[in-house]
Amino acid sequence: AQTVTQSQPEMSVQEAETVTLSCTYDTSESDYYLFWYKQPPSRQMILVIRQEAYKQQNATENRFSVNFQKAAKSFSLKISDSQLGDAAMYFCAYRSASNNNDMRFGAGTRLTVKP
Amino acid sequence: AAGVIQSPRHLIKEKRETATLKCYPIPRHDTVYWYQQGPGQDPQFLISFYEKMQSDKGSIPDRFSAQQFSDYHSELNMSSLELGDSALYFCASSLGGGSSYEQYFGPGTRLTVT
């Protein structure tokens, strides 16, 4: 079974600085998708970024980028120029390419942004 | 743009009561997923539907059932509620049942069982 591990329960960053959130996963599959979701205090789940395992190029969405290391099964999220609105719980998620219905989430990392 | 709608947003029930949660997917989305997020926990997949048929089942208790209707909205029925059922219930929808399709999450329904 696939598992997703986020080893940092809490992280803190100064406004305008850069922070990296870690995520590792365990799978025997070669084709899958990885996601980072943001959950602000409103508890809404918001997709931040996604990465297809077959793509070597790291995904980027404005200030958000990932470092995808397939061999190491690592998928970290880098937030550049952190803003107060980035404060939230961040979940790393895995979804098999052969089973769309089973999305596995990590335990989450709570990010605090200090002004 | 229209998003996933869930109702009610908050629900308070007593033990052993029944609750029904509703999910209205994004227009044209034919696949719906239900997740349960307990306090301080990550979301857990419960069940999904594609084109009105159950497509997969996760950690959904036997006391719960769900269905997807002809207009693609879905309802999660929860009976004999227990205190441990208190959680945030998310619905997500996607266009198509394939794994390449994004899941868009609704705002969630917060269920409190007293």
Interface residues (C-beta under 8 A of the other chain):
Chain A: Y33 Y37 S42 R43 Q44 M45 I46 L47 R50 E52 F91 R95 S96 A97 S98 N99 N100 N101 D102 M103 R104 F105 G106 A107 G108
Chain B: T31 Y33 Y35 Q41 D42 P43 Q44 F45 S48 S55 D56 G58 L88 F90 A92 S94 G97 G98 S99 S100 Y101 E102 Q103 Y104 F105 P107 G108 R110
